[in-house]
Amino acid sequence: MSDERQFIPIRVAVIVVSDTRTLETDKSGKTAVELLEAAGHEVVTRIVVPDNRDQLRAELKAFIADPRVEVVIATGGTGVTPRDVTPEALAPLVTKPIPGFGELFRMLSYEEIGTSTIQSRADAAVCDDTYVFVLPGSTGAVKTALQKILLQQLDYRHKPCNFVELLPRIRSEKED
């Protein structure tokens, strides 16, 4: 009997949060899609949503409720200006925060951009039975988050533990 686990593809929705980008001009969301698909995951959709807290919250809520979506990745809106509202849009939908994601992202980002990483409010949470990851909108930040954290944690074969192996428990044990 082999100890090797088989890869389990995850279904992902990508949300680009921007007032200025379109699907055609967006690079960070496109990069996320390319990296996820190259790893074997299925990207269910990629949309662009303006920097509007209520509209973004509605889109997040819809994806969290969609049984086809297991993971939501939002890029953009994580800075400190008044238009940066992605963490605020997510906050009321959070069932369990995953603070280690933002901490690890900023640590890794520090190696690349120094103290400027302090302006990022990258975040992650379980919302009902869906993982939601909030990333800065730069292509570099998306690459850092995916290549150095998420592609490992979204791979069932990653040991000693990963987010994929917890999905069945999150779904069966969630509070009603």
GIVEN-V834024 format. One record per residue. N is the residue number from 1. RES is the residue in three letters. OMEGA is omega in radians with two decimals (* if undefined). Layout:
BEGIN
n | res | omega
N | RES | OMEGA
N | RES | OMEGA
END
This chain:
BEGIN
n | res | omega
1 | MET | -3.10
2 | SER | 3.09
3 | ASP | -3.10
4 | GLU | 3.08
5 | ARG | 3.07
6 | GLN | 3.10
7 | PHE | 3.08
8 | ILE | 3.12
9 | PRO | -3.14
10 | ILE | 3.11
11 | ARG | -2.99
12 | VAL | 2.94
13 | ALA | 3.13
14 | VAL | 3.09
15 | ILE | 3.04
16 | VAL | -3.11
17 | VAL | -3.07
18 | SER | 3.01
19 | ASP | -3.00
20 | THR | -3.09
21 | ARG | 3.00
22 | THR | 3.07
23 | LEU | -3.12
24 | GLU | -3.07
25 | THR | -3.12
26 | ASP | 3.08
27 | LYS | -3.06
28 | SER | 3.10
29 | GLY | 3.10
30 | LYS | 3.09
31 | THR | 3.11
32 | ALA | 3.14
33 | VAL | -3.12
34 | GLU | -3.13
35 | LEU | 3.13
36 | LEU | -3.14
37 | GLU | 3.10
38 | ALA | 3.12
39 | ALA | 3.10
40 | GLY | -3.14
41 | HIS | 3.13
42 | GLU | 3.05
43 | VAL | -3.08
44 | VAL | -3.14
45 | THR | 3.00
46 | ARG | -3.13
47 | ILE | 3.02
48 | VAL | 3.13
49 | VAL | 3.12
50 | PRO | 3.11
51 | ASP | -3.13
52 | ASN | -3.02
53 | ARG | -3.07
54 | ASP | 3.13
55 | GLN | 3.12
56 | LEU | 3.12
57 | ARG | 3.13
58 | ALA | 3.11
59 | GLU | 3.10
60 | LEU | -3.12
61 | LYS | 3.14
62 | ALA | 3.13
63 | PHE | 3.11
64 | ILE | -3.14
65 | ALA | -3.08
66 | ASP | -3.11
67 | PRO | 3.09
68 | ARG | -3.04
69 | VAL | 3.09
70 | GLU | -3.11
71 | VAL | 3.00
72 | VAL | 3.03
73 | ILE | 3.09
74 | ALA | 3.10
75 | THR | 3.10
76 | GLY | 3.08
77 | GLY | -3.10
78 | THR | -3.14
79 | GLY | -3.04
80 | VAL | 3.12
81 | THR | 3.14
82 | PRO | -3.14
83 | ARG | -3.13
84 | ASP | -2.99
85 | VAL | -3.07
86 | THR | 3.10
87 | PRO | 3.13
88 | GLU | 3.10
89 | ALA | -3.11
90 | LEU | -2.95
91 | ALA | -3.09
92 | PRO | -3.10
93 | LEU | -3.02
94 | VAL | 3.00
95 | THR | 3.10
96 | LYS | 3.07
97 | PRO | 3.05
98 | ILE | -3.03
99 | PRO | -3.12
100 | GLY | 3.13
101 | PHE | -3.13
102 | GLY | 3.12
103 | GLU | -3.14
104 | LEU | 3.12
105 | PHE | -3.12
106 | ARG | 3.09
107 | MET | 3.14
108 | LEU | 3.14
109 | SER | 3.11
110 | TYR | 3.12
111 | GLU | -3.08
112 | GLU | -3.04
113 | ILE | 3.09
114 | GLY | -3.03
115 | THR | 3.09
116 | SER | 3.13
117 | THR | -3.13
118 | ILE | 3.13
119 | GLN | -3.13
120 | SER | 3.04
121 | ARG | 3.07
122 | ALA | -3.01
123 | ASP | 3.08
124 | ALA | 3.14
125 | ALA | 2.87
126 | VAL | 3.10
127 | CYS | -2.95
128 | ASP | 3.11
129 | ASP | -3.13
130 | THR | 3.02
131 | TYR | 3.06
132 | VAL | 3.12
133 | PHE | -3.11
134 | VAL | -3.06
135 | LEU | 2.99
136 | PRO | -3.06
137 | GLY | -3.13
138 | SER | 3.11
139 | THR | 3.12
140 | GLY | 3.13
141 | ALA | 3.11
142 | VAL | 3.11
143 | LYS | 3.13
144 | THR | -3.09
145 | ALA | -3.09
146 | LEU | -3.04
147 | GLN | -3.04
148 | LYS | -3.13
149 | ILE | -2.90
150 | LEU | -3.13
151 | LEU | 3.05
152 | GLN | -3.08
153 | GLN | 3.08
154 | LEU | 3.10
155 | ASP | -3.10
156 | TYR | -3.11
157 | ARG | -3.09
158 | HIS | -3.14
159 | LYS | 0.28
160 | PRO | 3.13
161 | CYS | -3.11
162 | ASN | -3.13
163 | PHE | -3.06
164 | VAL | -3.10
165 | GLU | 3.13
166 | LEU | -3.10
167 | LEU | 3.12
168 | PRO | 3.12
169 | ARG | 3.12
170 | ILE | -3.13
171 | ARG | -3.06
172 | SER | -3.07
173 | GLU | -3.04
174 | LYS | -3.14
175 | GLU | 3.12
176 | ASP | *
END
